[in-house]
Amino acid sequence: MGITACMRTTTRTPAYRALTTTASTHKLQQAYVGDAVASTARWIAAARARESERHDAVFVDRFAAALAGEEGFAFRDGQAPIAVSRTKFMDDFVLDACRRGATQVVNLGAGMDTRAVRLPFPRGVTVYELDKPELFRVKEPILETMLRPDERALCTRRVVPVNFDANESWVEKLVEAGFDRSAKAVFVLEGLTYYLSQKENEVVFAGAASVAAPGSSLVLDMVNGDFMREQNSWHLQDLRERGCGWLWGSNDPEGVLASHGFAATIFDLDHLSVVRSRGAGKPPSIRAVPSPRGRIHGGGPRTFYVTAVKSAAVA
């Protein structure tokens, strides 16, 4: 599935315009994250806001426009083709994992994600959000002005600021925040792997493996190596110019995760589609066909969603 170019003009959604009617909310939205990679989280929030305003929206995120702010809507006009299917795919995966017994959600590079305050989790779930301190300095005041009691009660939400650039151990921070190594967890790496080098991704996978109880799961999105070698990619060039260039892709995601004790299933976006609501009793869904096991994913640029289950302890 290709990633298309978007116009650089900026438009405002009705939700965004409504939120800027008060001075206090407007001031919060003017705050800038100040980090090129972290600012992409506001871009994706803007894309979620645009989807949320459709009459046939696949999901509704009432926080998205405020979390995007001007910074998010100015980034490719808040257009991100991958955001709709990725949000729905990961929403469904996370909820299913929790309904099957996972009591912890670990959102690595959480960005402006809002699953902790919009998904109907089973009772007793704790969601850990890990990201850079400068991002949470923008995100948390905005959420505080908007959250209702029922949204706060959806789960136990724990914010874990971590300075990845200073090589702080996210595993240590996670455990200090109360993570239980003996309980099943689901790890979410949404929009993260692209911005890390191969070595940094391996460190993240190894860290997850080191604290994940058997039966824990993982979900991520990524591209293959062929995608990263595209010489004339407007998408890659634009991100480099913005200071948030992509760094990694792999033609063998199944093999990469197997080396850390995770049995992976690969979903090529060329064989995945969004099915919008078709009336009462027919909610929106994702139609996806998993790739054959052991397949090497070359032959041109490709984008994947990957799910994986921790099969055994890794020494």
Salt bridges, closest charged atoms under 4 A:
ASP35 OD2 - LYS132 NZ 3.01
GLU51 OE2 - ARG276 NH1 2.68
ASP56 OD1 - ARG54 NE 2.83
ASP56 OD1 - ARG276 NH1 3.84
ASP61 OD2 - ARG48 NE 2.77
ASP61 OD2 - ARG118 NE 3.94
GLU71 OE1 - ARG42 NH1 3.04
ASP77 OD1 - ARG50 NH2 3.36
ASP91 OD1 - ARG115 NE 2.64
ASP91 OD2 - ARG118 NH1 2.84
ASP92 OD1 - LYS88 NZ 3.14
ASP96 OD2 - ARG100 NE 2.83
ASP113 OD1 - ARG115 NH1 2.84
GLU129 OE1 - LYS139 NZ 2.72
GLU129 OE2 - ARG157 NE 2.88
GLU140 OE2 - ARG157 NH2 2.71
GLU144 OE1 - ARG152 NH2 3.26
ASP150 OD1 - ARG148 NE 3.05
GLU151 OE2 - ARG62 NE 2.72
GLU151 OE2 - ARG148 NH2 3.26
ASP165 OD2 - LYS132 NZ 3.23
GLU168 OE1 - LYS173 NZ 3.97
GLU190 OE2 - ARG86 NE 3.25
GLU190 OE1 - ARG115 NH1 2.74
GLU202 OE1 - HIS260 NE2 2.54
ASP221 OD2 - ARG86 NH1 2.68
ASP226 OD1 - ARG229 NH2 2.63
ASP238 OD1 - ARG8 NH2 2.37
ASP238 OD2 - ARG76 NE 2.89
ASP238 OD2 - ARG242 NE 2.84
ASP268 OD2 - ARG302 NH1 3.16
ASP270 OD2 - ARG302 NH1 3.36
